[in-house]
Amino acid sequence: MTQPVIHFEIMGKDAKALQDYYSALFDWKINADNPMNYGMVEPGKNGIAGGVGASPDGKPAVTFYVEVADLQAALDKAEKLGGKTATPPMDVPGGPSIAHFTDPSGNLIGLVKEM
């Protein structure tokens, strides 16, 4: 896979409750010791990294992130194929550069710039 899925995100109204739930359900090690209280999930032996946190609007959402070389080029291609930009390229404080688009069915997909 040339542009792999490298991160997943599970968001909802109560970050702590979701972190506790998934930690107990799957024995995930989740570290939310950061200013945003965003729970970073360790990838484990055969998994990918992830995050569990609060969504800005309090609505539940599950998103996966694909690693790409150029965020804007990927957004442009998504739009050419029928998708729509949801979040233009932005830098996450202390983290990577990301963007989001919706596919033709309305699913939110995340993009992460190659590091």
RODO-2510 file (C-alpha; in nm, 4 decimals, decimal comma):
residues 115
     n   res          X          Y          Z
     1     m     0,0000     0,0000     0,0000
     2     t     0,1703     0,3206    -0,1111
     3     q    -0,0438     0,5519     0,1006
     4     p    -0,1153     0,3542     0,4193
     5     v    -0,3724     0,4103     0,6898
     6     i    -0,1550     0,5215     0,9815
     7     h    -0,3941     0,6547     1,2447
     8     f    -0,7531     0,6183     1,3593
     9     e    -0,9617     0,8466     1,5741
    10     i    -1,2680     0,7810     1,7890
    11     m    -1,4365     1,0991     1,9067
    12     g    -1,7415     1,1838     2,1146
    13     k    -1,8867     1,4108     2,3802
    14     d    -1,6930     1,2727     2,6801
    15     a    -1,3279     1,1966     2,6013
    16     k    -1,2509     1,0420     2,9408
    17     a    -1,5501     0,8082     2,9256
    18     l    -1,4550     0,6933     2,5752
    19     q    -1,0919     0,6447     2,6773
    20     d    -1,1971     0,4379     2,9788
    21     y    -1,4397     0,2357     2,7673
    22     y    -1,1926     0,1404     2,4941
    23     s    -0,9143     0,0838     2,7435
    24     a    -1,1312    -0,1645     2,9324
    25     l    -1,2843    -0,3220     2,6206
    26     f    -0,9648    -0,3915     2,4250
    27     d    -0,6945    -0,3470     2,6924
    28     w    -0,5641    -0,0490     2,4942
    29     k    -0,2943     0,1612     2,6576
    30     i    -0,4233     0,5178     2,6213
    31     n    -0,2197     0,8188     2,7278
    32     a    -0,4163     1,1458     2,7529
    33     d    -0,1437     1,3356     2,9381
    34     n    -0,1389     1,6383     2,7065
    35     p    -0,3020     1,9836     2,7017
    36     m    -0,5886     1,8651     2,4787
    37     n    -0,6569     1,5494     2,6868
    38     y    -0,6415     1,3618     2,3574
    39     g    -0,5863     0,9943     2,4322
    40     m    -0,3050     0,8498     2,2242
    41     v    -0,3486     0,4765     2,1667
    42     e    -0,0316     0,2683     2,1411
    43     p    -0,0314     0,0720     1,8153
    44     g     0,0621    -0,2659     1,9613
    45     k     0,2372    -0,5459     1,7731
    46     n     0,0279    -0,5552     1,4534
    47     g    -0,1827    -0,2417     1,4846
    48     i    -0,1747     0,1255     1,3985
    49     a    -0,1646     0,4234     1,6315
    50     g    -0,4870     0,5957     1,7208
    51     g    -0,6541     0,8552     1,9313
    52     v    -0,9632     0,8813     2,1510
    53     g    -1,0920     1,2225     2,2452
    54     a    -1,3641     1,4833     2,2536
    55     s    -1,5119     1,6039     1,9265
    56     p    -1,5437     1,9805     1,8835
    57     d    -1,9204     1,9597     1,8374
    58     g    -1,9778     1,6729     2,0826
    59     k    -2,1021     1,4427     1,8069
    60     p    -1,9661     1,0899     1,7707
    61     a    -1,7237     1,0266     1,4873
    62     v    -1,4797     0,7606     1,3729
    63     t    -1,2131     0,8672     1,1245
    64     f    -0,9100     0,7011     0,9742
    65     y    -0,6072     0,8909     0,8484
    66     v    -0,4103     0,8157     0,5322
    67     e    -0,0490     0,9268     0,4982
    68     v     0,0143     1,1358     0,1847
    69     a     0,3081     1,3356     0,0505
    70     d     0,1059     1,6499    -0,0282
    71     l    -0,2126     1,7363     0,1617
    72     q    -0,3449     1,9894    -0,0894
    73     a    -0,2773     1,7604    -0,3862
    74     a    -0,4678     1,4801    -0,2111
    75     l    -0,7604     1,7151    -0,1370
    76     d    -0,7625     1,8332    -0,4991
    77     k    -0,7713     1,4723    -0,6209
    78     a    -1,0489     1,3850    -0,3739
    79     e    -1,2562     1,6763    -0,5062
    80     k    -1,1888     1,5823    -0,8689
    81     l    -1,3269     1,2358    -0,7897
    82     g    -1,6422     1,3706    -0,6214
    83     g    -1,5330     1,4381    -0,2644
    84     k    -1,5307     1,7705    -0,0772
    85     t    -1,2695     1,9375     0,1394
    86     a    -1,3872     1,9457     0,5016
    87     t    -1,0734     2,0880     0,6696
    88     p    -0,7968     2,2515     0,4684
    89     p    -0,4358     2,1689     0,5565
    90     m    -0,3453     2,2710     0,9109
    91     d    -0,0701     2,2074     1,1622
    92     v    -0,1714     2,0301     1,4820
    93     p     0,0044     2,1947     1,7810
    94     g     0,3005     1,9712     1,8614
    95     g     0,1933     1,7240     1,5961
    96     p     0,1676     1,6623     1,2256
    97     s    -0,0006     1,8540     0,9442
    98     i    -0,3482     1,7187     0,8676
    99     a    -0,6526     1,7801     0,6489
   100     h    -0,9966     1,6195     0,6065
   101     f    -1,2331     1,5535     0,3194
   102     t    -1,5686     1,3851     0,2787
   103     d    -1,6072     1,1124     0,0210
   104     p    -1,9050     1,1083    -0,2203
   105     s    -2,1111     0,9264     0,0463
   106     g    -2,0302     1,1834     0,3151
   107     n    -1,7747     0,9807     0,5145
   108     l    -1,5081     1,1967     0,6787
   109     i    -1,1536     1,0850     0,5913
   110     g    -0,8362     1,2279     0,7405
   111     l    -0,5061     1,2936     0,5694
   112     v    -0,1647     1,3189     0,7404
   113     k     0,1394     1,4672     0,5697
   114     e     0,4314     1,2267     0,5406
   115     m     0,6935     1,2999     0,8011
***
